[in-house]
């Protein structure tokens, strides 16, 4: 908790300096600093990958991402169905 408070204090001081050292805005700087430091901490936690126990194959070893893609089956292609057809002829009257 000391590290959090120290980081909040430093961030609030920087915010105060960036605004030109105004008087009477200490509460706003402290609150914004708390939010910014909390966001940084939560972002670090959210971007750390966690090991998953349910990502195991039938023999108990971890499934590699490429195996999951290979086992997904065949995907349809995105070709135009009319590519092989000739152009319509102009009707003669």
Number of C-alpha atoms within 10 A of each C-alpha: 6 7 8 13 13 11 17 22 16 14 19 22 16 15 18 18 11 10 10 9 13 10 7 8 11 15 10 13 20 19 12 16 22 18 13 16 16 15 12 11 12 11 11 10 11 10 8 8 7 8 8 8 8 9 13 12 12 8 7 10 9 14 14 11 9 9 10 11 10 9 8 9 8 8 6 6 6 6 7 7 7 8 8 7 7 7 8 6 6 6 5 4 3
